[in-house]
Amino acid sequence: MTENALPPYEVGRLAGAVLDSVGSVLVGKRESLELVLAGILAGGHVLLEDLPGLGKTLTARCFAQSLGLDFRRLQFTPDLLPADVTGSFLYDQRKGDFAFRAGPVFTNMLLADEINRTPPKTQAALLEAMQEKQVSVEGVTYRLDPPFHVLATANPIEYEGTYPLPEAQLDRFLIRVSFGYPTAEEEWEVLQRRMSRRQEESFLQPVVNSQVLQAMQTALESVTVEDSIGRYIVSLAAATREHASVLVGSSPRGSLALLLLARARAAMAGRDFVVPEDVKDVAIPALAHRITLRPEMWLRRVDPSFVVQEVLTNVPAPASGALPTYARHD
């Protein structure tokens, strides 16, 4: 185990405390919040895609506060330029030279609000930061300090004034999460909490800080993935490419996302090994946004999540307690 890593049971305890903190503001979204936290623990970026007003922006703010991270919010609009994301060089009259002014991407957690309301050129400005953890401006490269996570919110494409996210950028999001409408009881509880709070804003005290979060992320490297489960992950991703309704299936980045998220789910449960249920729990949010359906499937209103569900049903899950080959010692 790495020196700074925590034991899995401690990761599970801290993850539960963070979820309890966030859940004190967001009502009845525990499963979705667990997926968001799994994406962060796995070191990835999270896409929150849902209708307006369902708590996407509030979710990002609450996680940043509970995790003790530096947080910035960037509202994406049709006239937003790439330099508004990354930063730019400005002329400093006192020094008589150009100085770099860092953009909002230089933070620990960036809320890219309504990311699909800006043209692809500006969306692409985030790609290098999301994949390489660096920003290049006019030939100069700047590293982003870890941890760095993008929590992007998106409204459904059918809404006026939105642009579809390029497949290359969708693939950079480790996981896509939707909340859906609350039940009547949950919505009533939202109103009750607002009345008892007696103010609009809610503020959460940090449960951990950036150093502890990085230690939790490091702990995931000690979570064991047995060979049959690894092959199960590969089979799931491969099955999406062979499905009759699919034009383009999941890339190998999808199977890697399954691996990382399954490890995160195991650690959040206090285990140092992955079980098939960990993989099944994250399959739809990890793979559905990486699938491009055949055009005629849209007319039939087939959803990519239905494809992943069929794949989960058809691909047999393993049942093995063997050691993984990479962990064996001769």
C-alpha positions, 0 to 999 in steps of 0.5 A: 500500500502506498505510504499516503493511502488509507485502509479501505474501511477508513475510505468507506467511513469518510465517504459515508460522512461526506455523503451524510453531509451532502445529503443534509442539503440534497434530499432523497438522492443518495444513490445518485450522490454515491455515483458522483462521489465514486466518480470523484474518488476514481479521479474522474470528471462527472457529467450531471445531465438532467432537467433544469431545477433538479439540484445539479449546481447545488450538488457540485457546490455541496461536494466542493464544500464537504470535500474542502476543495477550492471551487469555482463556477463557470457559466457556459453561454453561447458567447463564451470564448476558450480564453474565458475558460483557460485564461489569457495573456494581458499586457501589464503596463507597470512591467511593460510585458505580457502576464498570464491571467489564470482562468477559472479552470485553475481550481480543484473543482470546476463547476462547468454549468450548462456546458452544452450551451456553449459552442464546441470550440469552447467546450474543446478548451476543457478537453486538455485540462480534463485529460492531461491536467494541464492548460496550454495558452499561446505555446506555454503549458501550465500544470493544474494542481491536484486534485482537479475535477470537472463537475459539468451540468447539462440540460437535455439536448431537446432544449432550445439553445443547446449544442450536443457535446462532441463524442470526444468530450463525452468520453472524457467524463468518467460517469454521467449521473441523472437525478430525476424528479423527487417524490412528493414527500421528498419535495415537501421535505425540501420546502421544510428544510428551506423554511427551517434554514431561514435563508436561501444559501446553505453552507456545509463544513468540510468533512475532509480536505484536499490532502485526505481526498488524495489519500482516499483516491490513492487507497483505490490502487490497493483494491483487488480486481480478480481476473474473472471480474476484469474479463467481465468488464471487458466483455461488457464493453465489447458487448456494447460494440456488437449490439444490433442497435449500436452504431459505435460502442464503448471504447476501451476508455469505457472498460477502464471507467468500469474498473475505476468506478467499481474499485471506488464502489468497493472502497466506499463499502469498506472492501479491498476487493471488487465484486460483480455487483460493484461493476453492475452498479456503475455499468449504466452511468459509466457506459451509456454516454459512450454509446452512439445508437443507429439513427433509426433507434432514435425514431423508436426512442431507444435509449442507450441505457436500455442497451447497457441494461440488455448487455448486463442481462445477457453477459454472465457475471463471474463467481470466483474467489481466485487471486488476480494474476497481477497480485500473485507472487512466485 
